[in-house]
Amino acid sequence: MHEIRIDDPADRRLDDYRGLTDTALRTRSDVSGGLYIAESLKVIERAVRAGHRPRSVLSQERWLDGLRALLGDAQVDVYVCADPVVEAVAGYPVHRGALAAMHRPALPPLGEVVRDARTILVLEDLVEHQNVGSAFRAAAALGADAVLVSARCADPLYRRAVKVSTGTVFQVPWTRFGGWDELAPILHAEGIRLAALALRDDAVPLEDYAAERPERVALAFGSEGPGLTDRALAAADAVVTIPMAGGVDSLNVASTAAVALWALRHPPRR
């Protein structure tokens, strides 16, 4: 790696890291530029181990030993800056280690991702990047084989989603789907049953569904607030709900995903 000291926050070589707190701007610029930002040594390491290539790294002096061990002789520019310079560029105090501008890999075909999957998460139109990252973390921790995200779902490779996922977005296979007209036939052709998590009077309680879970299943979760669309519910083979107590009607979408995945791995005895 090539260590380059930079003292001027206006240096154009730091443009990949500029204004990281502007979600709308960064989402557009990162995707169109073929990049995403990985934050912290742990996340950068998971990205590199997954085969992703850094274009450059922005780091304070104290993180260099870890970067040297990770990157070694790789042909990567590492911009070394004092804390005030990093904060001025990124727009917030960076306490968790280095930032890396990573080349965004091409997404695999939908059929390839689901081909050998037994348990799949489907995220439709989630808005909050934190929820996407948390859902990926649950998928990795609780044994999901793949995650499918809709065309309008928040970007799993946006900095905040990657950070919340603790880098598990790099270990769970995932891709995007264009719509239910595309996804449903592929799932059914593979023998994968689609379960929609939704609040509906005729929904099957999760415990009952888990007790007789299909061999291969995709669990669909909808946007914060509105939930799944009518198209998603129409495509589902079953509608499933988590019974609530304490006057609470529902859980956060990422929490719902975690509970559902745990239930499928620990079905009740009949």
N, C-alpha and C positions, 0 to 999 in steps of 0.2 A: 504494500500500500504506500501511497505517496502522501506524506504529511505536509500540509501547506498552511502556514500561519496567516490569518487574515484579521486585521484590526478595524476595518471600515465596514459597518453594517450595510452600506450602500453598494458594496462590491457586487457586480453582476454575477459572479460565480456562485453567489448564495441565493439566486432568484428561486431555485426549486423549493426553498424553505421559507419563502416570504409569505406573511399573512396566513399562517396555518389555522388561525381561529375563525377565519371567514369561511364557513361551511359551504355556502352556495358557490362562492368563487373557486374554492379549492376543488370541490367535486367536479366542476366543469373543466377546470384547467388540468387537473391530474389525469382525468380519463382521456381528454383530447390529446394530452401530451404523452400518453402511454406510461404514466408514472403512478406510484403511490408512495406514501411516507410511512416508514416503519420507525417506531419510537421505542427506545430502550434497548440495551444490549441483548436482553433475553429475546425480544421480538425480532431484532435484526438477525440474531443467531438462528432462530427458527425459520426465518425467511430464507437465509442462505442455505441452511440444511435441506430445505425443500427444493433447492435448485434455482431460486430467484436471484437475479443479478443486481447488485447495487450500481447505480450510476455515479453516486458520490455519497460521502458521509459528512455530516456536520457534528462536531464534537467539542466538548470542553477538555482541557488537559487531563483531568482526573480519570477520564474513561479510556485513555489511549492504550493502556496495557491490555485491557480486555479486547479492544479492537485489533491490536497487533496479533493477539493469540487467535482471533477469529479469521482475520483477513490474510494474515501472513504476507505472501508475495503477490497477492492479487493486484491487478492493475486498476486500482481504485484510488481516486483523489479523496483524501480525508482533510476537510477544512477544519483547522483547530482555531477556536475563538474563545475569548474570555466570556464569562457569563453575561455581562451587559450587552455584548455584541449579539450573542445567541438570542437573548430575550428581545432585543430590538428587531431582529430579523423575523423570528417566529411569531412574535406578538404575545408571548406569555413566558413565564419562567420555566425553563426546561430542567426538571430535577431528576428525571428518571434515566438519564444517560443520553447517548448519542441519538441523532436523527439520521436516517438514511433515505435517500431518494432512490427507490427501487424501480427497475423496469417491470412494467405490468405484463404478466404472461398471458398468452392467448387462452381463452376459456375452452375447455373440452366440449365435444358434442354432448347433447342431452342424453342420447341413447347410451353413450359410453359410460357416463357417470352412474346411471341407474342399473346398468347391466347385471352387476353382481351384488347390488345392494339389497339388504334384507330390511333395514329400517331407515327411512328417509324423512328429513324435515323439509317442508315446503313453506316458504315465507312469502306471503302475498302482500306487496305494497307497504311494507313497514317503512315508517318515516324516520324514526329515531335510530341513529347509528349505534347508540349504546345498546339498544335492544337487539340489533343484528349481531353485534359482537357477543353479547351475552348468550344468544341462541346458539352461536357457533361453539362457545365454550361448553354449553350444556351438551351439544351434540358430541363433542370430543370426549367429554367426561362420562357420558352415559351411553355410549356405544352406538350412536347413529353412524351409518355408513356413508351418508351423503347429505348435502343440503342443496336445495333448489330454490333460487330466488327469482321473483317475477321481474319483468322489465322495469317496473317503476319502483322496485324495492330499493331502499338505501344501500349504498355501495359497501360490500363487505371489506373492501380494501381501503376505505377511507380511514385516515389516521386514528380517529376516535374508536371506530369499530375494531380495528386491528388491536389497539391498545386494550380495550375492554375484553377482547377475546383472549388476551395474553398470547397472541400469536397462533392460536388454534385454527384460525382461518387458513393457515398454511398446511395443516395436516388432515383436515376433513375435505374430501373431494367435493367440489361444488361447481355449479354453472348457473346460467340464467335461462329462463324459458319465456317465450313470447306471449303466451296466453294459454287458457285452459283447452282451447281447441287443438293446440299443439301438444300439451303435456298429457292430458287424459288418455288419448289413444296409446301413447308410448307406455304409460304405466299399465294400462289394461293388457296390452300385448305382452308385457313382461310378467303378467300375473300378479301385479302389485295392487293391493286394495288401497283405496284412498279414503282416509278418515278425516273429516273436517271437524276441528275443535270450535264449537260455537254454542251460544246460549239459545237453546230452542226447546220448547216444551216436549217435543218427541225425541230429544237426543238421548242416546244411550249413555248411562253413567260410565265413567272411565274404568272403574273397577270391573264392571261386567264385560266391557269390551276387551280389557286386558286378559281376562280369564279365558277368552276364546279368540285371542289375537290371531289374525291371519299369519301365514308363514312369512309373507313379505307385505309390508305396510308402509304407506306414506302418510305422515301426519301433517295436515295443512293448518296454518295459523295466519290470521288476517291482521290488517292494519290496526294500530292503536286507536281505540274509539270505535270506528265503524265495524271492525271485524272483517270476516271474509265476505267477498262479494257474492251476489246471487249466482254468478257463473261458477264460482268455486263450489258452492253448496249443491248446485245442480249436477256437477261432475262427480260429487262424492258418492262412495258406496255406503257410507255410514256417517251420521253426525254424532259426535261424542262430546260430552260435557263433564266438567269436574264439579261434583256437588260442593256447594259452599256452605259455610256456617258463619255465625257472628254478624249477620246482616250484610256481608260482603257478597257482591254479585259476581265478581270475576277477579282474576289475577292479572298482573302484568304479563304481556305476551311471552317474554323470555322465561318467566317463572312458570307459566303454563306449559311451555315446551319442556322444561326440566321435569316437571311433575309427570307429564305424559310419558316421557322417555323412561323415567324411573319405573313407572307402573308397568310398562311393557316388558321391562327386564325382570320385574318381580311380580308376575301375575299371581293373584290369590288362588289358593287351592279350593277346588270344588268338592 
